[in-house]
């Protein structure tokens, strides 16, 4: 059976995204709204799943999150 998870996680950046979002004091709804303004079809539930490690992050979503949360590419390594 094919799996898109490693050690029960679909991504390893969810915790970093959650921590940075909370540090900026923005809600998952606001993050999703900012991404929607950038043309990305994503909702609050998707952000929640990403942060919990239950959803893969598309490359363009990651770039938008990086820009919104002022992350450096070096922050995105394991």
Buried (B, 14 or more C-beta within 10 A) or exposed (E): EEEEEEEEBBBBBBEBBBEBBEEEEBEBEBBBBBBEEEEBEBBBEBBBBBBBBBBEBEEEBBBBBBEBBEBEEEEBEE
